[in-house]
Amino acid sequence: MRFKADLLLLLVTVIWGSAFAVMRFAAGRGTLFYLNGSRFLLGALVVLPFTRFSKLTGSFTRRNWLYPTLAGFALFTAVGFQQAGLAHTTAGNGGFITSLYTVIIPLVLWLIWKERPSWVVVAAILLAVVGAFLLSTAGHFIFQKGDLLILAGSFFWAMHVIVVGRVQGKMEALAFALGQFAVCGVLNLLVAPFVEHPDMGTMILLLPAILYTGIFSVALAFTLQVVAQKHTPANDAALIMSLEAVFAVIFGWMFLGENLLPIQIAGCGLILLAVILVQVRSFRSVQAKGRADSAMVQ
């Protein structure tokens, strides 16, 4: 199950990576909140028919409603900080700083829940961060005023991964996914009229981006993330999902004609090495547990 869960997370990163090319097309049109509100509510509508009414009503108890609310708020805030920061910094800085959530997650788990990461996870995180630096910035980082906003967003990306991990066993996966999509979508559409005034032609132009990201990036990928994190710890999940940056670059090169420098390829290799390192550690842990269980039976 752990191996299957990790494969699901890999599929999630491929989908999110492909969505970067779509979102770049939609960027800069003054419709951030309408775009995100529309695609997250579309994601909720796509998931709704697959959720049994009995499980839906049973999941949203007085005790559990906080989980999808926190997750939806984290998504809304992370994207908001990220997009606001990108208006005042480079895409390379933004990609690298966002990736720092892989460092924030183990720190939060250690400080609050006393879950100390293994040396393998620490080494993999360092590799992934260096790889993200080379991939996103090509080795050139100049601090700009938007970087602090994106750093704030990375804390909320970390918060989302942690909440998804903590909800496991407490709430049905599809109900949780539906709840977080609805919260994020509604928050975006509540803010949108105060800051954005797009015309109908712009919204029609963005309709393909809303459909693609709403169905695949939101409904499918975020739901698969919830399902996969039943079996993959938050630290390992964050490292696997750091491959999103790699796939984003690959899809940008394939469909948008963006250049890929040798130093960026090296960065991709380091991130991949970090993920492989964690996978080998996990495989050996499963083998050791299996041998221990066999010894107890004998």
N, C-alpha and C positions, 0 to 999 in steps of 0.2 A: 504493500500500500504506500509506503514511503517513496519508493521509486516511481510509482504511478503519479503520486502527488507532485513530485518534483518535475515530472514530464508535463503535467498540467500547468505548473508555474512557468515552465519554459514556453509553452504555447501562449500563455498570457503575455509574456514579454515580446513574442513575435507579433501578436496582435497590436499591443501598445506601440511597438516600434513602427509598424505600418501606419498607425494613426498619426504619428508625428508628421509624416508627409502630407496627410490630409489637413491637419490642423495648421500647418505652415501656409497652406493655400488659403485657409480661412482667416489667418492672422492679419492684424492691421486694418480691419474693416469696421472697427468700433462696435462690435457686437459680442464681446466676450461673455457678458452675463446672459444675454438672450441665447447665445449659442450653447453655453453650458447648461442653462436651464432647460432648453429644449431637448438636448441629447440625453440628459439624465432622466427627465420625465419619460422620454421615449423608452429608455432602458427599463424603467419601472413598468411601463405598459407591456413590454415584451416579456418580462419575467412573470407578470401577474397571472396569465393563464396556466402556468406550470406550477403554481402554488396552490395546494389544496386549502380550501376555505377553513377546514377544521384546524390544520396546522398553522394557518395564518393567524387565526384568532387565538389559538393556544400559545403562540410565540410572543405576541404583543401583550404581555402581562405587565402589571405595575412595576415588577422587578426588572423586566427585560427591556422596556422601551428605551432605556438610556443608551444601550449599545448601538443601535442603528442611528440614534440621534447624534451621538458622539462621532460615529464614523462619517455620517453625512456632513456634519459640521467641519470635520477635518478635511474632507475632500473639497468642500466649498472654499475653505480658508486657504488651503495649500495652493489651489489653482489661482485664487485671487492674488495672493502674495507673489506667486511666480509670474503671473502676467503683468502685474504692476511693476515688478522689478525688471522685467525684460524690456520695459520702455526706457530704462535708464542704464542698461548695461548690454554686454554682448551676449549672443546666444551661447557662445563657448563658456563664458563665465557662468551663465545660468545653468547649463547642463552639468558642469562640474560641481557647483555649490548644491544643486538639488540632490546629486548623488551622495552627499554627505549624510543623508538619512541612514545610510548603512552603518555609519559610525554612531549616530545618535541613538539608534535602537538598542544596541548592547549596553550603552551607558545608562539609558533609562531603566532597562531591565535589571541591571546590576544595582543601581542606586535605590530603586523603589521596591523591586521584588527580590533583590538579593540573588539574582540568577547570574552567577559569574561565568563569563564566556571562556571556552577552552582556548589554549594557545593556538590551535589550528584555526579557529574562527577569527581570532585577533589577527593572525598572519594573513588570512584570506581577505579580511576587511582592509588591511593596509595595502595589499596588492590591488584590490578593487578601486580604492581611492586614488592610488597613483595611476592606475589604468584610466580612470575617468578623467583625471587631470590631463593626461597626454591626449586622450581621445577628444575631449571637449575643447581644450585650449591650444592644442598642438604645442604645448610647452611654454606658452606665453600668457601670463596672467597679470593683468593690470587692474587694481581695485577701482571700482566705480560705485556711485551712490546707490544704484539699484541692487547691488550685491547683498546688502543687509536685508532687504525685503525678501529676496529669494532664499536667504539663509533662514529667515523666519518661516517661510513656506516649507522648508525641508523638515523643520520640527513637526509640522502638521502631517507631512507625508509619513514620518516615523510614527506619529500618533495613530494614524490610520492602520498601519501594519500591525501595531501592538494591539489595538482594539479588536481587529479581526482575529488575532491569535487568542485573545482573552475570551472572546465570545463562544469559542468552540465548546460544545457540550451543553451550552446554556440556551441555545436558540437554534431553530431550524434554519439551514443555510439559505434557502430561497427567500424565506420571510425576512431574514436579516438583510440580504441583498436588496430586496424590494424596498425595505424601510430606508436604507442609507441613500438609495437613488432618489426616492421621493423627497427626503429632507434636503439633499444637495440641490435638486432641481427647483424646489419651492424657494429656497433661500436665494438662488440666483435670480429667479424671476421676480422676487420681491425687491431686489436691489436694482435690477435692470432699468425700470422706468425713470429712476432718479439720475442715472449717469449715461444712458445710451438712448439715441433716437434714430434708429436705422429706418430706411425706407423699405417698402415692400420688395423692390427690385433686389436689394441687398440680401434680404432674407430668402428670397427664391434662389438666388445665386448660391447661398450657403446650404440649401436643402440637401444636396448630395452628401456634404460633410456631416450634417446632422444625422442623416440616415445611417451612414457608414459607422460613425463613431458611436451613435446611440445603440445600434444593434450589436456591433462586434466589440468595440472598445469598452463600452459600459455594460450592457446586458450580459454578454458572453464572458468577457475577460474578467471583470470585477467579480462576477458570480463564481467563475472557476477559481479565482483567488481565494474566496471564502471557503470553497469546498476543499481546495488543496491544503490550506493551512490547518486543516484538521489533523494532518499527519506530518507537517513540516514546521519546525520551530521558527519563530519570528526572525532570528538572526540569519538562519540558513535561507529563509524565504527572501529576505532583503537582498542577500548576495545573488541569488538566482535572478531576482527581478532587476538587478543592476545591469543585466544583459540587455535590458530595454534600450539603453543608450547605444549599444553595439548595433542592434537591429535598426534603430532609428537612422544611424549613419548609413547602414547598408541600403535601406530603402530610399534614403535621400540621394544616394549615389546612383541607384538604379532608375528612379523615376523623376528626380528633380535635377539630375546632372551635377550634383554637388561633388566637389573634389574630395579625395581621401588621401592624405599625405602618409608617407611611411611611418612617421612618428605616431599618427593616429591609429594605424594598423597595429603598431606595437602596443598601444593602449588597449585596443580590443583584445589582443593576446593576453595581456595581464589580467583583465577582467575574466576572461575565459579560464585562465589558470586558477584564479581565485575560486571560481565556481567548481572546477574539477577537484580542487583540494578539499573543499567541504564535502563533495559527493563521495570521495574516497574515504574520508573520515566516517561518514554516515554508513557506508557499506561495511567498513570494518566493525563498527559498533553493532550493526545488525548481526554480523557473523559471530561476534563475541557473545552477544546475548543468546543466539541460537545454540552455541556450544554450552553455555551455562545452563540453559533450560534442559538440554539433553543430559547433562551430567546429573541434574536434579532428578530427572525421570529414572535414570539408571540407579 
